[in-house]
Amino acid sequence: MGAAVPGTNDEILVPLAAVQRLLMDAVRPLPPASIPIGDAVGSVTAEDVVAVEDVPPFPNTAMDGYAVRALETVPAPVELDVVGVLAAGQEPTVAVGPLQAVQIMTGAPIPPGATGIAIVERTEPVGVTGARRVRILDEVDPGAHIRPAGSDFPAGEVAIPAGTPLTPAHIGVLASIGVSLVPAYRRPRVGVLSTGDELVETAAGAPAPVLAPGQIRDSNRHALVATLRRDGFEAIDLGLVRDDETAVAAALSQAVRECDAVLTSGGVSRGEFDYVKLVLGRLAEPPTGLIQLSVAIRPAKPFAFALLAGGLAGGLADAEHNGDRQDECLVPSRAAGSARPQQVPVFGLPGNPVSSLVSYQVIALPALRVLAGYPADLPRTVRGVAADPLRRRPDGKIHLNRVEARWREDGRIYARSAGGQLSHQLSAMAAANALAVVPDGDGIEAGQDVELVLFGPTQ
């Protein structure tokens, strides 16, 4: 899976694609649930949703105008008697007979006898105001501006296939076929905690505390929580944990009871006080165990992953204490009629601010999407053009440069550096909307193609 890279003390660097595939294969989608359509945007359907009735349920008009017998408008113009007015929501009470018309509003059912709609813009009243005759100025084709019953979805047809990420338009489809609860994978609850004795938190609404020597303010947790929410997950702020093995173990044990997945930042490198990797190694469930890797990327090389027992793992007392939470943590077992504790993935991200966000974007996010019911696909890149040189030195890693990507008049997307590329320089990450994938070597010259991982809007 990896190879020793010269000059790195025989450190094994694992290719990014191999790490992504390893994690996506390790996680499983959450159990399906019945989700109210008002909460379902971004969720993925767990089974086909079938229309149980025709949509629309009856033939209706797509335009304001006059319901007519289409063949009687040939040749145009033609004058017809207006025998009624029909608004949306009303049932027709008169039929359209020879040389007759019914004034009709958008969405109203087609009256008997009508075979087309003359749009109101191409008609004229005949005679004095209030006259019940109309002049049709253009010939009307049979079926013109009529929406047949079932023309969107006939009864029995799959309206939304399984595996569909639900957009606002899909919510409209669900409402149109009378579905109020959709079978879908719920959005995962993802907990975020930061570790480190050096970290300081500012209480909400309070002045920022003065930093003591060696202290820094925790930015990772807040940035990751915001990023998770941007990506449609339910983010849970789990706070700060000091560099203490017992404290880390307690925090992680509680986290996997409350969350479907956990992100940590810090404590996964090779330092003496990197307790996250030690705790994950002790708590990890076989056969996966702790996966600790040096990913062949820059930034975000150190990474750890483990599956921890969650849900029912705390025993009967916890299950009774948590009430409904017990049911949410059960997933289908390989043995029919039984259940097992949920395995909660924990992603150990590096502690440098930029590294934690990059690691989330290219490593944790693809696996979290599988948890949410999305296909196990490698992250999609788009081909752009380097607006400036993206130079580097060979080191056995892919460099993921923070760049600003913008569309230009030639229809291509151009990427330029967003600023400093060191792993602590959040300012460039804040200015960026993409990561430029710079292969091992000397870099990419201005004007050359570059693969981009987009994570923000382009203009």
C-alpha positions, -999 to +999 in steps of 0.1 A: +000+000+000+029+023+006+066+025-001+096+038+019+107+072+007+144+081+007+154+107+033+124+100+056+140+075+080+123+047+061+089+061+069+062+044+049+041+069+030+007+056+019-009+069-013-039+091-008-062+071-030-053+039-011-062+057+022-095+070+008-105+035-004-094+019+029-117+042+049-146+040+026-145+002+027-143+003+065-176+022+072-212+013+065-242+035+059-263+043+089-296+024+093-324+039+071-350+060+088-384+076+080-374+112+076-400+141+074-396+157+040-390+191+057-358+177+071-347+155+042-327+179+020-292+164+016-303+130+028-299+099+005-329+078-003-326+042+010-352+027-014-372+036-044-400+061-039-429+051-060-458+075-072-490+060-059-511+084-081-509+102-113-490+136-112-508+157-122-539+138-112-561+153-140-555+171-173-551+208-167-540+239-184-505+253-184-516+288-194-543+314-188-566+316-218-596+298-234-603+261-236-614+255-272-620+228-298-586+230-316-598+221-351-624+249-349-596+275-348-585+266-383-583+289-402-577+317-377-589+342-366-622+328-354-649+341-330-663+318-303-691+321-277-677+321-241-699+298-221-681+298-188-652+307-166-630+281-149-605+288-121-579+265-106-594+244-079-628+243-095-646+214-111-659+220-147-696+225-148-700+231-186-686+214-216-671+231-247-696+226-276-693+236-312-680+272-317-677+276-280-649+284-255-645+284-217-623+310-202-597+291-181-569+299-155-536+282-151-539+249-133-577+245-138-589+211-151-597+208-188-635+210-194-652+182-214-650+188-252-619+210-251-588+198-270-565+228-267-558+261-250-557+295-268-534+316-247-550+349-234-523+371-250-534+360-285-571+366-280-594+397-281-629+403-266-655+409-293-680+437-290-686+459-260-671+454-225-687+423-209-694+407-242-694+369-240-676+363-273-638+361-279-617+363-311-590+336-313-561+352-333-540+321-339-547+285-348-545+262-318-528+228-322-545+198-306-532+194-271-517+229-270-509+240-234-527+209-219-508+190-192-521+153-194-528+134-163-496+115-152-474+135-175-449+141-147-453+108-129-478+081-138-491+060-109-467+031-102-436+047-116-404+052-096-404+089-088-371+090-070-347+060-072-328+046-042-295+062-036-306+097-047-293+127-027-324+148-021-324+184-034-351+210-028-367+199-062-369+163-049-387+176-018-412+192-042-416+158-060-422+140-027-449+165-017-465+162-052-470+125-048-482+128-012-451+115+006-446+131+040-420+106+053-392+095+030-371+063+036-336+077+037-303+076+055-303+103+081-275+129+083-248+115+105-242+132+139-204+140+138-187+150+170-156+172+170-131+175+198-097+191+201-068+178+222-039+197+237-027+214+269-017+244+248-053+252+236-074+280+251-111+285+245-129+318+246-163+316+263-193+327+243-198+365+247-168+368+270-135+387+263-107+366+249-085+354+278-049+366+278-026+339+265+000+325+288+034+316+273+030+286+251-007+288+247-027+292+215-064+296+208-083+266+195-094+272+160-095+236+147-127+226+165-147+256+154-135+254+118-143+216+116-178+221+132-185+248+106-172+227+077-194+197+088-224+219+088-215+233+054-214+198+041-248+188+055-238+169+086-251+174+121-221+187+140-217+183+177-191+204+195-174+181+221-150+207+235-114+206+245-096+177+261-062+180+278-032+159+270-040+131+294-046+095+284-075+090+309-092+122+299-089+114+262-103+079+268-132+092+288-140+119+261-139+093+233-159+067+251-186+093+258-184+107+222-191+073+205-223+070+227-236+103+214-223+104+178-223+084+146-187+095+139-160+115+157-133+139+144-104+146+167-076+170+159-041+166+174-025+137+192-020+113+162+017+120+153+048+105+167+052+127+198+055+115+234+022+132+244+001+121+214-025+103+234-052+100+208-035+073+189-027+054+221-064+055+233-077+045+198-053+016+198-067+004+231-104+009+224-104+000+187-126-030+177-112-059+157-106-068+130-099-033+118-081-021+150-061+011+149-050+023+115-022+048+119-008+061+087+016+086+071-004+097+041+017+107+011+002+143+010+013+177+022-001+191+044-019+165+066+005+136+065-003+121+100-036+103+103-053+077+125-085+058+122-104+033+143-138+018+148-150+020+184-180+003+199-209+027+203-246+026+210-252-006+231-215-009+240-222+007+274-245-021+285-281-024+297-280+005+322-268+030+295-294+016+270-322+022+295-308+056+304-307+067+268-342+056+260-349+061+223-312+064+216-309+026+220-330+020+189-310+045+168-277+027+175-288-007+163-278-018+128-287-050+110-266-079+121-252-106+099-272-130+120-309-128+113-329-116+142-300-102+163-284-069+167-249-057+174-235-024+187-229+003+162-193+007+152-185+044+153-156+056+130-132+079+147-110+100+124-078+112+140-068+144+121-035+162+125-033+192+149-020+219+126-050+241+116-047+238+078-037+202+081-069+193+100-091+209+074-072+194+044-073+160+061-110+163+066-116+174+030-097+146+012-097+117+038-125+119+063-152+135+041-154+106+015-159+081+043-185+103+061-204+105+029-206+067+027-219+068+063-246+091+050-256+067+022-237+082-007-218+059-031-182+049-021-167+071-048-133+088-047-136+126-045-143+142-078-118+166-093-122+192-120-096+201-146-085+237-144-056+259-155-028+272-132-030+310-134+004+312-115+032+287-112+026+261-085+062+251-078+075+226-053+103+201-047+102+163-050+094+146-017+073+116-024+040+134-016+012+150-034+010+186-025-025+200-019-021+238-024-048+262-013-059+281-043-086+306-055-104+291-085-124+313-108-142+308-141-130+331-170-145+341-203-129+312-221-151+288-202-122+274-181-115+276-144-082+292-134-065+287-101-040+310-083-024+306-050-045+318-021-015+328+000+010+311+023+011+274+021+024+265+055+003+242+076-005+269+102-015+296+078-053+297+080-055+329+062-048+312+029-073+285+037-099+311+044-092+328+010-093+295-009-122+276-025-102+247-039-072+225-034-048+222-063-035+186-067+002+191-074+019+157-082+053+148-069+080+166-089+089+202-096+054+216-098+031+230-124+039+260-146+014+288-153-009+279-182-006+241-175-036+219-165-041+213-128-066+190-110-088+208-085-108+197-055-135+223-051-149+230-017-164+264-021-184+285-046-166+297-078-174+330-094 
